[in-house]
Amino acid sequence: MKPLISVIIPIYNQEAQLVNTIASVVAQTYRPMEVVIVDDGSQKEITKNKLQFPSDIDTVYFRQENKGAPVARNKGFELSKGELVIFWDADIVGNPNMLENMYNELVRCPEASYAYSNFYWGTKKMPAGAFDPVRLKQLNYITTTSLLRREDFPGFDESLKRFQDWDLWLTLLQNGKKGVWIDEYLFTITPGGTMSTWLPRFVYSAPWKWLPGLRKKVRVYEEGRRVVLEKHGL
């Protein structure tokens, strides 16, 4: 029998996007699964008819005061029961075979703690790359939406304002864990949500990073990166 996968969906003021997200979760070829939705203090509580699932999917809904994405994800993990977990943001639409492919990759690579893939940001391709500890220490290239073994998940650092996903993978690396890459584009992130501040890589280099319209965003990025690198002694 396949293990239970817990799909953890943190949401904050994204009710309109949630319809497509839930539809893509329900359409997954993988079963069994449960869905845990954590409403992180949205200004308007989620309409209950948007939380309808077929009878073979167990669901949990929890609403809390606004505390930020890391707290919401950790709460979702606390409420979940699956041997495998995935943090599936409310602006993500997954291919029907997304969970199936990630699960199969973990079966094929029992030494891996998590499976990750390429994805689309709108229509733009966002390739990841093979797991490389040296590269991971330099670059945040693995998405939060990866399938993890429950026993290896160390929790998100709730004190960090940025790069909580990068910090997670670096923590796992320090614990002797590694991931496995699936060279497929398994999901799409809708611009305007969690990745709405994405900028091309060249923007973070001179002279672009000094331009008035970009200076503040680059400064926030560089400060967040510095905090994570210092935490891990890099």
N, C-alpha and C positions, 0 to 999 in steps of 0.2 A: 504494500500500500504506500502511495506517495505521502510525504510529510505535508503538514499544514503550512501554508504560506500566509503570513499576516501582512496585509497591505495597509500601511499606515498613512493616512492622508491628513496633514495639518492644513487648516484653512483659515484665512483672515480676509474678510471682505471680497471673496471671490466666488460668490454663489452662482453667478451667471456661467462661469467657466466650469463649475463643478458638474454640470449636466453631462458634458462631453467626456469629462474625466471618468465619471462613474460608468458611463456607457462603455468606455474602453476597458474598464476593469471587469465589468460583467461579461464582456465578450471574450475574455481570456480563455484559451483552450485548456489551461492548467486548472485542475481541481485536485484536492480540496483547498479552499482559501477562506479567510475571514477578512473583513474590512473594518478598520478602526479609524473613525473620523474624529479629529480633535479640533473643535472650533475655538481658535485662540482669541476670543473676545471680539468677534465681528460686531460692527455697529448694529447690524440686523441679524437676528438669529436665523439660521438656515431653515427654509421652508421644508416641512417634513416630507412632502410628496417628492422632493428631490433626493430623498434618501431611501428609495424603494429598491430592493434587491430581490433576486430569485431566492426560493426557499433553501437552495443548497449552499448559500453563502451566509455565514453567521456575520452579524454586524454589531458594532459598538459605537455609540455616539456620546461624546463627552464635550461639554462646554466649560471653558474656564475664562478667567480674566486675562486680558492681553498681557502675555509674558514673553513673547518672541518665539520664533521658529524652533530654536534648540530645545526650549522647555516643552513646547507642544509635541515635538518628535519624541522626546524622552517619555512624556506622559503616555503617548500612544504605544510606545514599546512596553511600558509598565502594564497597560491594559490588554496587551496582546498575549496570545498563547502559542503562536506558531513556532515550529522548529527553525523556520526560515522567515526572515522579515525583509520588507522593502519599504523605503520611505518614498512615497509617490505623491508629489506635490499636486495641488489643485489646478495647476495650469498645464498638466502633462496628459497627453493622449498616447496611449501605448498601442503598438501593433498587437493583434490577437495572439500572436505566438511569443510575445515578449517574455512572460514568466516561464513558459515551457522551455524556451531556448536557454534562459539563464539557469533554470533548474538542471537541465541536461548537461550544461557545462560544469556545474558543481559536482554532478555525479561522475562526469568524465575526469575531473580533477579534484579528487577528495582532499588533496593537500591545500587547496585554496579556501580561504575564508569567505570570499565574496566574488561575485561575477558582475562585470560591468560591460557597457557597450558604447557604441557611437550613438549620436542622436541628432535630431534637427532642432535648431532654434528658429522657429518660423520656417522659412525655406532654405536657410543656410545650414550646410552640413557642418557638424561639430565632431570630427574624428577624435578618438581617444588615443589608442596605441597600446602595444604590449606592455605588460607589467614590468616596470623597471625601477628598482629602489633608488638608484641615483637620480633618475629623472624626477621621481616623485618628491624627492627632497628639494628640488629646484622649482617645480611647477605643479600647479593644481590642475591636473588633467583628468581626474576620475570624478564622475558625477555622483551626487548624493543618491540618485535613484539606481542603486545596485542591490542585488539580492545577497543578503548576508546570513551566515549561520548564527543562530541566536546566541549560542554559547560564547561566541567570539566578540560580540558587540560590547564595546566599553562605555557607551553612552556619549552623547554630544556634550561638549564643554559649554555650559550655559553662560559663562562669563564672556565668551567671544562675541563680538558684534559682526565679524565677517570671517569667511573661510572656515566655517565650522566643519564643512565636508572635508577639506584638505587636512584639517587638524585630526579628524576621525581616522583618515587613512594613514597619516603619519603615526598616530598612536598605535594603530594595529601593526604597522611596520616595526615599531619599537617593541611590540609584544611578540615579534617573530612570525607575524601573519602576512599573507600575501593575497593578491587578487588574481583573477584570470579574465582576460579580455575576449569579448565576442566581437569580431569585426563585422558587425551588422548595425544598421540604423534602426533601433528597435522602438524608439518613441520620439515624440515631437513636443517641444516646450512652446507654449503660446507666448509671444513677446508681450510685455506689459506686466508679467507676473514676477516670479522669483529671479529671472535673468534679465529684467528690463534694463539694467545698467550695464549690460555687456557692451564692450567696445573692442574694436580690432586691436590686435597685439601691438601694431606699430604706434598706436596712440601713446603707449607708455614709455616711449623713447623720445629723446630730444630731436627736433625742436617742438614736436607736436604736444608733448605733455605740458608745455608752458603756455599754450594758447588759453586765453581767458575763458572760453567755453568749456575747456577740458581740465583746467588746472585743479579745481576742487575735487573732481571725481578721481583723478590720478592720485592726488594726495591721500584721499581716503583709502584707495586701493593699496598704496605703498605702506601706509601705516598699519593696515590690517595684515598685510604680508609680513611686515617686520615683527609684529606681535607673535604670530604663529611660528616664525623661524626662531625667535628667541626662546619661546616655550620649549621647542624641541632641540635646542642647542645647535642650530644650524647657521 
